C-alpha cells in the first residue's frame, strides 16, 4: 500500500499533538476507535465530505513506516475503496510535513499543489 497517508485536522489539535508527542485523534476518530487517514487521491474528497466550510485546518503528511508496527489497517469504506485507519495514537514524529488547508468560499479547501503517495 501507499507509504504516505494524510490526516486532516484542526491546526490547534495538531499543535497540541506536537506539544505532547502524539495525536489521539479527533472526537470522531476516538468514537470510531481508530484515526481516519486518506491517501493523496482521497484527501480532497474527504475534505469536501467531512470538513466543508471548516477553517483553520491542517493537512498532515504521515510516513507509514514511522507508525507502530501492525497498527495501520487498510479497510473498505465509501463504495469499497480502501482507506488507511490507525489503531494507535499517531506519533507526531511520523509527520513529514504539515500544510495549512485554507477554506475559500466557492472554492473549498485549497490543497498544496502536489500530494505524494510514495
N, C-alpha and C positions, 0 to 999 in steps of 0.2 A: 504494500500500500504506500501511500504518499509519506514522504519524510517530513513535510511541513504541513501543519494544520493551523487554523485560525480561530481565535476566540474574540468575540465582540462583547465588550462590557463597558460600563461607565468608567470614565477616567479616574474618578475618586475611588472606586473599588480596586482598580489596578494599583493606584498609589498606595493603598493600604497593604496590598499583596507585596509590593516592593519593600515596604517597611517591615512586614512580618516574615518575609521569605517565601510565602506560598499563598495561593488563591484557593479558597474553599468553594468558590462558585457563587453564582447569583442565587436568589431565592428560588427561582425555577430549577436551577441545577440541583440545589440541595433537596428540593421536594422530589425530583426525579431520581435522585441517588447517584448521579454522575454529572460531570461537566460536559456540556454540549460544545463540540467543535464543528467547524466546517472546513472543507477543502477550499482551495483557491477558486475552483469552479462553482462552489456552493455558497460562498460568503455573501455575494451580492443579494441572492435570493433570501438568505437567512436574514440579512439586514432589512430587506423590504417586508418580509413576513412578520418578523418578531420585534423590530426596533423602529418602525416607521415613525417619523416625527421626533424621535428622541435625540437630544443634543448631548454634547459632552461625552461622546463615546470614543473608545479607542479600539483599534484592531491590533491584536497581539499575535504575532507570528511565532509559532512554537515549533521547536525541533523535537520530533517524536523520539529521537534517540536519547534525549535528555529526560524522558519521563520514566517513572518507576516501571520496572520490568513487568510485563503482563497486565498492566493497569489500563492500557488503551485497547478498546474493543471497537471493531467496525461492525455497526449494526444497521439493519434495514429501517428506513423511515420513509417519509414522503414518496409514495409510489414505488417503494422497493429500493430506492437509492441507499447506498451505504454511507453512513455518517460516523465520524470518529467520536467516541464517548470515553471520557477518562473517569475511571472508578477509583480515584485517589485525589488528594489535593494537587493542584498544579504548582510545581516548584517555580518560583519567579525566575530562577536561573535557566529554565528551559526556554524562556523568551529570547528570541534572536533580535527582534525589533518590535517597537510599539509605535504605531502611527495614529494620529488623530483621525477621526472619522466624522468630519463635519456634516451637518444637515443643511441642505439648501431647499427651501420651499420650491416645489415644482420640479426639482431635480432628484431629490432623495439624498442618500448619503454619498459623499464624494470619496471614493476609494483611491489609494495610491495607484499610480499608473500601471504598475505590474505586480501581480501576485504570483509567487512561485509555489510549486508543489514539491519540487525535488530537493 
